[in-house]
Amino acid sequence: MDEESVQVFLPPRERCFERLRLARFGETVTCVHCGDDAVTKRGTTDKDAQQYRCKHCETYFSDLTKTIFWQHRFGLEEMFCIVKEMRSEPTAQIARDLDRDYEAVLNFVHKVQDVSGDIDE
């Protein structure tokens, strides 16, 4: 995959997480486990998502916890690239472009399709 096309498609990594966070939580981050807003920042994950700790239920979560991106081994740019290309390119081609395992890309495509249902856009 050409790095330029990924950069054109995506804003900077920090901005991607900021947009995901705003869409998901709004102005105040709440615990994805109990819904409480007594949350503190705890650094970042290995995927650069913001990590949090809930003071109420004493659990940890990140920007990606309980989303389709949560347990995936792909980087944020790769996940967005797959989502962008999956309607126009064969999965095998996407896997080759990203230099990733076909089965991993296929599983992610199926997960996105399951979550999105019949969304046309």
C-alpha positions, 0 to 999 in steps of 0.5 A, spaced: 500 500 500 502 506 498 503 511 504 501 517 500 494 514 499 493 512 507 496 519 509 491 522 504 485 518 507 487 519 514 488 525 518 494 525 523 494 519 528 492 523 534 486 527 530 484 520 528 483 518 536 481 525 538 475 524 532 473 517 535 473 519 542 469 525 541 464 521 536 464 515 542 464 519 548 462 526 547 466 531 551 466 527 557 469 520 557 465 515 561 467 508 563 465 503 557 464 498 563 460 501 568 458 508 565 461 512 570 465 519 569 470 518 574 475 516 569 483 518 569 488 518 564 493 512 564 498 513 558 497 510 551 496 503 549 501 499 544 496 502 538 497 509 541 490 509 544 489 513 550 488 508 556 483 510 562 482 507 569 475 508 572 475 510 579 468 507 580 469 500 578 477 500 578 477 497 571 482 499 565 479 501 558 482 505 552 479 509 546 478 502 542 475 498 548 469 494 546 469 497 539 471 493 532 478 495 533 479 493 540 483 486 539 486 487 532 493 487 531 492 492 525 495 499 526 490 504 526 492 506 519 491 499 516 484 498 519 482 505 516 485 503 509 482 496 510 475 499 511 476 504 505 478 499 500 474 493 502 468 495 497 472 496 491 478 491 492 479 484 493 481 482 500 487 478 497 489 484 494 488 489 500 492 483 504 498 484 499 498 491 499 498 491 506 503 485 507 499 482 512 496 475 512 490 474 508 486 470 514 487 476 518 485 481 513 479 477 511 477 476 519 477 484 520 473 485 513 467 480 516 467 483 523 466 490 519 461 487 515 457 484 521 457 491 525 455 495 519 450 491 516 447 494 510 450 501 510 451 503 503 456 509 505 
